């Protein structure tokens, strides 16, 4: 059977009839990952501690309820944490966590180009959309790192080994929207993830971007992320590293 399979594969390499389907590649890719998302949701919807599935109307204000749940459930308000946000934009989420956490020893780092998306996203947003000026925050615990993650994150990691390897709980907020940005960030942070760290996705149920990055990351690195909270039909979803 294996020999037959190899034979037909070699024939297709020589006579590339599959190129007939090339114009539909994006559609097939979307359907593949969307079905993976549906299967994942149906498998995990009952184990998520805080969940609004299914909700007909998306309410972006619910993300604050998710933050509240995560902060209270894991007693983060007075705990020393390392907060890393990727995709700061106007810094609404960043400011929320900064004001919520009271520990003077916590550190907050926000990564963003501040020049908008580095590529088109989702069929509705173009390169350069969602640009914002660098936020002004009067808190010594906070720092912003401007530029593409691919240009700034590795340098940040090299310069902050002590912070990333100490036993402080990490809270990682992934809000860069794009598959490329999300998978790169997860891959670079993998060596520094510890049991109990929190990872939040802001567009988790976008099948070809954050969900695809999550799926490939967990399958490639054999890391277990347990979902603990989700709102807007898993659009915003929080996980704990096990």
N, C-alpha and C positions, 0 to 999 in steps of 0.2 A: 504493500500500500504506500509506503514511504517513497519507494522508487517511482511509483506512478505519479505521486504528488510532485516530486522533483522534476519529472519529465515534463508535465504540463506547465509547471512554473517556468522552466527553461523555454518552452514553446512560446509562452506569453511574452517572455523577454525578447524573443526574436520577431514575433508577430504581435505587436502591442495593441490588440483589439480593445483592451480595457481603456485605452485613451478615449474611446467613445463616451465614457462616463465622466471624463475629466471636467466638462462644464458643470456637472452636478456635484463636484467634490465637496464644496462648502456645505451644500444642503445635506449630503450624506454624513459629513462630519458633525454638523449640528444635530441631526437626528440621533446619531450614535451617542453623543455626550448628553443630549437631553433625555434619552431613554435611561442612560446610566444615572442621571440625576433623579428621575422618577423612581427608579429601583432603590436608590440610596434613601430618598425621603420615606418611602413606604417601609423600609427596613428600620429606620431610625426615629420616626416620628413619635413613637410611644415611649422611647427611653429618654427623650429630651425633657429636662426638668421644667423649663419655662418655654411655652410654645403656643403660638396662635393659629397653627395650621388646622383648618383651612380658612383663610380670610379673603373675602371678595374684593375688598378695597385696601389698597396699599397706603399705609400711613407712616410717613417717614419719622414722625414724632415718636413712634414706637421704639426707635433705636435707643432713645434715652431710657426707656423702661428696661431694655436689655442691659444697658450699662449699669443701671441701678441693681438689677438682679445679680449680675456678675460681681459687682462690688460688694454687695451685702452677703451673698452666698459664700464668697471666699474671704470675707472679712478683710477687704483691701483698704478700707478707708484710712486706717492708722498704721498700715503695714508699709515697710520700706519696699518699694517696687522699682523696677526698671521698666519704663514705659517707652515703647518704640512704635511710632505711627508712620506708616508709609502711604502717602497721599494725604497731605495736610489740608490743601485747598484754603478755605477761610479759617481753618483751625477750630471749628465748632466742637468737634469731638475732642480734640487736643485740650482745649480750654476746659471742657467738662471734667475730664480726668484730672487735670491739673488742680482744679478747684475742689474736687471730691476727695482726693488723697491729701492727708494732712501731715504725712511724715516729712520732716525737713531733710531726711537722708535720701528720699526718693530722687530719681533722675528721669527727665522726660526729653526724648529726642524725636524731632519731627523731620521726616524726609520728604522732599517734594522738588520738582523742577521749578515750581512757581511760575512757569511759562506755559502751562497747559499740557494736555496730553501729548506724549511724544509720537503717537501714531493714532490712526482712526480707531474708533471703538464702537462696537455694537450696531453698526449700520446707521446710527443717528448722530454720533459725535465725531467731529473731525480733529485732526492733529491741530493742537493749539487751543482747543476748547477747554473751558474750565480753568483758565489762568487766574492767578490771584497774586496780589502783592504780598511781600513777606510780612506775616502778622507781627504786631507789636505786643509783647507780653512782658509784664514787669514781675518776673519771678526768676530768681537765680537758679532754680532747679531745671529750667527749660532751655533748650537749644534747638535751633533749626539748621538743617544741613541741606543746602540748595544744590540741585543738579540731578542728572539721571542717576538712578540707583546703581546702574552698572558702572558709573564713574565714581560714586561717592561711598557706597556701602563697604566695600573691601578696605578702603582707607580708614573708614570709621572703625571697623572691626580691629584692624591692626593697632590703632591708637587707643583702643578702649578694651583691651584684653582683660584687665583687672575687673572692670565694671561688668563685663559680659560673663565672666567665669565665677564671680562671687555668687553666694547662695541666695541673693535677693530674688524674689519671684518676678518673672518677666511677664508683662502684659503687652502683647503685640497686636496692633490694630492694622489690618491690611485693607487699605481703601484706595489702591492705585488703579482699580478697575480692570486693568489689562492682564491678560495671561502672561505675557513676557515679563512684566514687572513683578507679578506675584510669584511666579515659579522661580525667578532669579533670587528674590528676597528669601523665600523659604529655603532654597538650597544653600545660600550663604549662611543663614542663621542656624541651620541644622546642627552643627557641632556644638552649639551653645544652648540648645534647648534642654531643659531639665524637667523631670517629673513635677507636675503641678503648675507649670507655666501655662498661661492663658493665650490663646490665639483667636482673634475675632476677624471675620470676613464681613465686609460691608456690602458686597454684591455676590454673595455665595451662590445664589441660584442662577447666575448667568452662566449657562452651560459651557460655552466655548472659552470662557475666561477664568474667573476665580474658581469655579467648580472643577474645571479641567486641571488647573494648577494644583488644587487640593488633591484630586484623585491621583495624578501622576506623582506628586510628592510623597503621599502616604504609601503608594504601591512601590515606588522606586527605593525609598529609604527605610521601608519596613518600620515606620513609626506609627504608633497608635494615638490618634486624636479622638477623644470621646466628646460628642456634642452635648452641651449642657443647656443651651438657650438658643432660641430662634424666634424671630418676628418677621412679619410680612412674608409668610410662606417661605421661610428659610432664605429670604433675601439678605438679612443680617443674621449671622449665625456665630455663636461662640463655642470654642472647644477648650478642653483641658488636655495637656500632654500626659499620657499614662506611661 
